[in-house]
Amino acid sequence: MKETKKWIWQHPSYPGFPYDHKALDTVLSQVTRNTGILEGTISTLDKNNTTSIQVDAVTNEIMASSEIEGEILSRDSVRSSVRKKLDESFDYTNDRSTHHTDGLVDVLIDSSFNHEPLTEERIHGWHNALFPTGYSGLVKIQVATYRTEAMSIVSGQGLKEKTHYEAPPPEYLDEEMDRFFHYINTSTDNPYIKSAIAHLWFVIIHPYDDGNGRIARAITNYVLSKELGLSHKYFSISSAVIDDKRNYYNILEKTNKLLYNLAYDFTLWILWHTNMINSAIHISLENIQTVVKKAKFWDRTRDLHLNEKQIKMLNKLLDAGEGKFEGGLTNKKYRSITGTTQVTASRHIKELVDKGLIREIEGHGGRSTRYDIAWEA
């Protein structure tokens, strides 16, 4: 009996990835224009602001890429790991990084800034950095080597169990990855199209026991950085994907299942992926505005003689953004974050209000008084 072909890698035209060029013209023009706007905006900033934007972009990418896979990281730890790599002014006495977050940063830095050819040894190194203990959670996995067992993505249990995807058998992996590396290192496709195909193709192959999604997104960063000639990373694709996570998994399934992709066409995937890059650039442009506002804010404080605890609290409020510090700043939160007494916290807060750096939030008074950052005096 002839076996039913369910998955995209079983199609006779695989690994070709045909798409409708005309259907992509508009979005490709948009993303090209937006990339130029981002680079032009960056070029107007000073070194400190540029570094700050890089640190934010890399931090956001690592946080979001891990969150997509269900791993919630400490932002302070990730940010410390990033600043150790990118910020010459990093204060090592306040280092919150961990071995794990250092490894995640190593992967993203290498994928974004190292334009040498992509190789098996290199992505094995990335995989090792993702899982330095040899465990994914409580489960021991094969690290820095391709899987040796069948791989399927399943949800539900018993009668409700659903198979979303089955990857190629392990005996196919060496040949699959050889073809993949050849494409990455030699293809002259449009960079945005190439990054979409690279992302999808790696997910199709699913060569590792775990970490395939994170490495696929790292490869996307690698392709865009290398093909566009970017020497720095200023936007986070995963930050856009996390906002559209449901569609991310839906479109992957609809693209990889032949039942849904009878035409064997990859236009919708490339369109979605390119739109995510566009969204990431828009997020970055908004973040740049915030960085510039932060710089102007700190310029106002230059002669105000703030103490270390006040500076720490202001940084927390600035990082959260206006109106986004959960519940607003209260005396209790100030004490918890800075380790001060109630009396000292009250004095510090009053000084910040008097200097026009924070403001009372309307509708809250007395013991329930809450405060937010005051961007302008």
C-alpha positions in Angstrom: 0.0 0.0 0.0 1.4 3.4 -1.0 2.3 5.6 2.0 0.4 8.9 2.2 2.7 11.9 2.0 1.7 14.3 4.7 4.7 16.6 5.1 6.4 19.2 2.9 9.7 17.4 2.9 8.0 14.4 1.3 6.9 16.5 -1.8 8.9 15.6 -4.9 9.8 19.2 -5.5 11.4 19.6 -2.0 13.7 21.4 -1.2 12.6 23.9 -3.8 10.6 26.8 -2.3 8.5 28.4 -5.1 6.7 31.7 -4.5 4.8 34.4 -6.3 7.3 37.2 -7.0 4.7 39.8 -7.8 2.7 39.1 -4.6 5.8 40.1 -2.6 6.7 43.3 -4.5 4.9 45.7 -2.2 6.1 44.2 1.1 9.7 43.9 -0.2 9.6 47.6 -1.2 8.3 48.5 2.2 10.9 46.6 4.2 13.7 47.9 2.0 12.5 51.5 2.6 12.1 50.9 6.3 15.5 49.4 6.7 16.9 52.5 5.1 14.9 54.8 7.4 16.2 52.8 10.4 19.9 53.0 9.3 19.5 56.7 8.5 18.0 57.4 12.0 20.8 55.5 13.7 23.4 57.5 11.8 22.2 60.7 13.4 22.7 59.4 17.0 25.8 59.7 19.1 27.8 56.6 20.3 26.1 56.3 23.7 22.7 56.3 22.2 23.7 53.9 19.5 25.2 51.5 22.0 22.0 51.8 24.1 19.9 50.9 21.1 22.1 47.9 20.3 21.9 46.7 23.9 18.1 47.0 23.9 17.7 45.2 20.5 19.9 42.3 21.5 18.3 42.0 25.0 14.8 42.1 23.5 15.7 39.5 20.9 17.0 37.0 23.5 14.1 37.6 25.9 11.5 37.2 23.1 13.1 34.2 21.3 13.2 32.3 24.6 9.7 33.4 25.6 8.4 32.0 22.3 9.6 28.6 23.4 8.1 29.0 26.9 11.3 30.1 28.7 11.0 33.3 30.8 14.4 34.9 31.5 15.5 37.5 34.0 15.8 40.8 32.0 18.5 42.0 34.4 20.6 38.9 33.8 20.2 39.1 30.0 21.0 42.8 29.9 24.1 42.3 32.0 25.3 39.6 29.6 24.6 41.9 26.6 26.3 44.9 28.1 29.5 42.9 28.9 29.8 42.3 25.2 28.6 45.6 23.7 29.0 48.4 26.3 32.5 49.5 27.2 31.1 51.4 30.3 29.7 48.2 31.8 30.1 48.1 35.6 31.3 44.6 36.5 30.6 45.2 40.2 26.9 45.2 39.3 27.0 42.1 37.1 23.7 40.1 37.1 24.6 37.8 34.3 24.5 34.0 34.5 26.4 31.3 32.6 23.1 30.6 30.7 22.4 34.1 29.7 26.1 34.6 28.7 25.7 31.6 26.3 22.5 33.0 24.8 24.2 36.3 24.1 27.2 34.5 22.6 24.8 32.9 20.1 23.1 36.1 19.1 26.3 38.1 18.9 28.0 35.5 16.7 24.9 35.1 14.5 24.5 38.9 14.1 28.1 40.1 13.8 30.2 37.2 12.5 29.7 37.0 8.7 31.9 34.0 8.2 30.2 31.0 6.4 27.7 29.0 8.3 28.9 25.5 9.1 27.9 22.4 11.1 30.6 23.1 13.7 29.3 26.6 14.1 25.7 25.8 14.8 26.7 22.9 17.0 28.5 25.6 19.0 25.3 27.6 19.2 23.4 24.6 20.3 26.0 23.9 23.0 25.6 27.5 24.2 21.8 27.1 24.5 22.1 23.9 26.6 25.5 24.0 28.4 24.3 21.5 31.1 23.2 18.9 28.5 19.6 19.2 29.8 16.5 20.9 28.5 14.6 21.5 31.7 14.8 18.2 33.5 15.3 16.1 30.3 18.7 15.1 29.2 19.2 15.8 25.4 21.8 15.3 22.8 23.8 18.5 22.6 26.0 19.8 19.7 25.0 16.8 17.6 22.1 16.0 15.3 19.2 14.0 16.8 19.3 10.2 16.4 15.6 9.6 16.9 12.3 10.5 15.2 11.0 14.0 15.9 7.3 15.0 16.0 5.5 18.0 17.4 2.4 16.9 19.3 -0.3 18.5 21.4 -3.0 17.1 23.6 -3.3 13.6 25.1 -5.1 10.4 24.4 -8.0 10.8 22.0 -7.3 14.5 21.8 -3.7 14.1 20.7 -2.8 16.0 17.6 0.4 15.7 15.5 1.3 19.1 14.2 4.4 18.1 12.4 6.8 15.2 11.8 10.4 16.0 10.8 12.6 14.0 8.4 14.0 10.8 9.8 17.5 11.1 11.5 19.2 9.2 8.7 18.2 12.0 6.3 19.8 14.8 8.4 23.4 14.8 7.1 22.2 15.2 3.5 19.5 17.7 4.5 22.0 19.9 6.4 24.6 19.8 3.6 22.0 21.2 1.2 20.9 23.7 3.8 24.4 25.0 4.4 25.0 25.2 0.6 21.9 27.4 0.2 22.8 29.7 3.1 26.4 30.2 1.9 25.9 30.5 -1.9 22.4 31.6 -2.6 21.9 35.1 -4.1 18.2 35.4 -3.3 16.8 38.6 -2.1 18.0 38.9 1.6 14.5 39.1 3.0 13.3 36.2 1.0 16.4 34.2 1.8 16.0 34.8 5.5 12.4 33.6 5.4 13.4 30.4 3.5 16.3 29.8 5.8 14.1 30.1 8.9 11.4 27.8 7.4 13.9 25.2 6.0 15.7 24.8 9.3 12.4 24.3 11.1 11.4 21.7 8.5 14.7 19.8 9.1 14.4 20.1 12.9 17.9 18.6 13.3 18.2 18.9 17.1 16.4 17.3 20.1 15.5 20.8 21.3 16.3 24.5 20.5 15.4 24.3 16.8 13.2 27.4 16.9 15.8 29.6 18.6 18.5 28.5 16.3 16.2 29.1 13.3 15.7 32.6 14.4 19.4 33.1 15.0 20.0 31.9 11.4 17.4 34.5 10.3 19.5 37.2 12.1 22.7 35.8 10.5 21.3 35.9 6.9 19.9 39.5 7.3 23.0 40.8 9.0 25.4 39.3 6.4 23.3 39.8 3.2 22.4 43.4 4.1 25.9 44.2 5.2 24.9 45.3 8.7 27.7 45.6 11.2 25.3 46.1 14.1 22.0 44.8 15.2 19.3 47.4 15.7 16.0 45.4 15.6 14.5 42.3 17.2 12.5 40.0 14.9 11.5 37.8 17.8 9.9 40.8 19.5 7.6 41.1 16.6 7.0 37.3 16.4 6.0 37.1 20.1 3.3 39.6 19.4 2.0 37.3 16.7 2.9 34.0 18.2 -0.4 32.2 17.4 -0.1 33.1 13.7 3.6 32.0 13.8 2.7 28.5 14.7 -0.4 28.4 12.5 1.4 29.5 9.4 4.2 27.1 10.1 1.7 24.2 10.3 -0.2 25.3 7.2 3.0 25.6 5.2 4.5 22.3 6.3 1.4 20.1 6.0 0.7 19.1 2.4 -3.0 18.9 3.3 -3.0 22.7 3.7 -0.3 23.4 1.1 -1.5 21.4 -1.9 -0.1 24.0 -4.3 3.3 23.7 -2.7 3.7 27.4 -2.6 5.6 29.5 0.0 4.4 33.0 -0.7 2.2 33.3 2.4 5.1 32.2 4.7 7.5 34.7 3.0 4.9 37.4 3.2 4.3 36.8 6.9 8.0 36.6 7.7 8.8 39.9 5.8 5.9 41.6 7.6 7.5 40.5 10.9 10.8 42.2 9.9 8.8 45.3 9.0 7.1 45.2 12.5 10.5 44.7 14.1 11.9 47.8 12.4 8.8 49.8 13.5 9.3 48.6 17.1 13.0 49.6 16.9 12.1 53.1 15.6 9.8 53.6 18.6 12.6 52.3 20.9 15.0 54.9 19.4 12.6 57.6 20.3 12.5 56.3 23.8 16.3 56.1 24.0 16.6 59.7 22.9 14.0 60.7 25.5 16.0 58.9 28.2 19.2 60.7 27.1 17.4 64.1 27.4 15.9 63.1 30.7 19.4 62.3 32.2 20.7 65.6 30.8 18.2 67.3 33.0 19.6 65.5 36.1 23.2 66.4 35.5 23.4 69.1 38.3 20.6 67.7 40.6 22.9 65.7 42.8 20.8 62.5 42.9 21.9 59.7 45.2 22.5 56.1 44.0 19.1 54.8 45.2 17.2 57.5 43.4 19.1 56.8 40.2 18.3 53.1 40.5 14.6 53.9 40.9 14.6 56.3 38.0 16.2 53.7 35.8 13.5 51.2 36.7 10.8 53.7 35.8 12.5 54.7 32.6 13.0 51.0 31.5 9.3 50.3 32.1 8.2 53.4 30.1 5.7 56.0 30.9 2.5 54.5 32.4 4.0 51.0 32.3 5.5 50.6 35.7 2.9 48.2 37.1 0.7 49.8 39.7 2.9 53.0 39.7 5.7 53.8 42.1 4.7 53.7 45.8 6.6 54.2 49.0 6.5 50.4 49.5 7.9 49.6 46.1 10.6 52.2 46.5 11.7 50.6 49.8 11.6 47.1 48.2 13.7 48.0 45.2 16.2 50.3 47.0 16.4 48.7 50.4 15.6 51.9 52.3 13.4 52.7 55.3 9.9 54.2 55.0 11.1 57.6 56.2 14.1 57.6 53.8 11.9 56.5 50.9 9.4 59.3 51.6 12.2 61.8 51.6 13.8 60.5 48.3 10.4 60.5 46.6 9.6 64.0 47.7 13.0 65.2 46.4 12.3 63.5 43.0 8.9 65.2 42.8 10.4 68.6 43.8 13.0 68.3 41.1 10.4 67.5 38.5 11.7 63.9 37.7 8.6 62.0 38.9 5.0 63.1 39.2 1.9 62.0 41.2 -0.6 59.9 39.3 -4.0 61.5 39.5 -6.7 59.7 41.5 -4.4 58.3 44.1 -3.7 60.2 47.3 -2.6 59.8 51.0 -1.1 56.4 51.7 -2.1 55.2 48.2 -0.2 57.9 46.4 1.5 56.6 43.2 4.1 58.1 41.0 5.3 57.9 37.4 8.2 59.2 35.5 8.0 62.8 34.4 9.6 62.9 31.0 9.5 66.7 30.8 9.9 69.2 33.7 
